[in-house]
Amino acid sequence: MAWLEGSTLGHLMRDSGVWTYAVVNLAHILGVALLFGSIFVLDLRLLGVWRRVPLADLARPTVAIAGSGLALAAMTGPGLLATKATDYIGNPFLPIKLIAVALGILNVVVLHRLPAWKARANPDLNLSQRRQLAIAGGASLACWLTAISAGRLIAYW
Amino acid sequence: MYQRSLFIAASALALSLSVPAFAHHGWGGNVDQVSDMTGTVVKGVSLAGPHATMRINAEGHDWDITLAPPYRTQESGLKEGTIPMGATVTVRGNRNRDAKRYEMKTIQVRWADKRFDVYPERE
């Protein structure tokens, strides 16, 4: 944490004007909004809601927007942390958030390797395939809800 | 199916509404009583992050002095380097509710003959 605070990123965040943190924070929140807003829709579909909406059609925009949101959040997060990194030592919500984000990304990797996901263009998935997708969708919801909740609570510790 | 999606949406809404109930950022984590504290600056004013900060040694401990957001703190006249290290300052504000956390949310900083009202409306 001391290393991160003393890094070039830390100095840049602290020494480039009084609005820097606010603007980077805004970008981070926009990233989170894009990620969760779109993945929430896909996760509900994987859980079996709106079954008449073709999964492949829904997956294209939601995955693209969620991926962009994740990238934006991941690019801005380290800057927010580096500003006063040592302040967060002992804050339990930070590790909870980081683990949840890591598990969320791992879940994406696993989902994209599932045969059921690869067969998403097929409108008649069998019960076992639907179950696999539902588990991945539920796991995704749990990961991102935990990440967002813990992330917000960092400020309240 | 329509009922089920309604149920899920309602659960999500309930979950999101339950968060603010225990998350009171700002002044909720600090005592209502306003008090003064005099000490020496061990870490000067920083205008970085969600709130400007400084650290003073007072009453035998190092206290984290939480100021207003950076822009607002700067507008009160308090900038980085305004108060030198080791200077004696008096801060007025609300101490953390947790007696083991030496932190104060600050309304006003006084140094020499200067006064910085970072939260004038809380006076």
Chai-1 contact restraints between the chains, C-beta under 6 A:
chainA,res_idxA,chainB,res_idxB,connection_type,confidence,min_distance_angstrom,max_distance_angstrom,comment,restraint_id
A,R14,B,A48,contact,1.0,0.0,6.0,A-B,restraint_1
A,V18,B,L47,contact,1.0,0.0,6.0,A-B,restraint_2
A,V18,B,P70,contact,1.0,0.0,6.0,A-B,restraint_3
A,V18,B,Y71,contact,1.0,0.0,6.0,A-B,restraint_4
A,V18,B,Q74,contact,1.0,0.0,6.0,A-B,restraint_5
A,Y21,B,G49,contact,1.0,0.0,6.0,A-B,restraint_6
A,V49,B,S5,contact,1.0,0.0,6.0,A-B,restraint_7
A,T83,B,A48,contact,1.0,0.0,6.0,A-B,restraint_8
A,T83,B,G49,contact,1.0,0.0,6.0,A-B,restraint_9
A,K84,B,G49,contact,1.0,0.0,6.0,A-B,restraint_10
A,A155,B,H25,contact,1.0,0.0,6.0,A-B,restraint_11
A,Y156,B,A23,contact,1.0,0.0,6.0,A-B,restraint_12
A,Y156,B,H25,contact,1.0,0.0,6.0,A-B,restraint_13
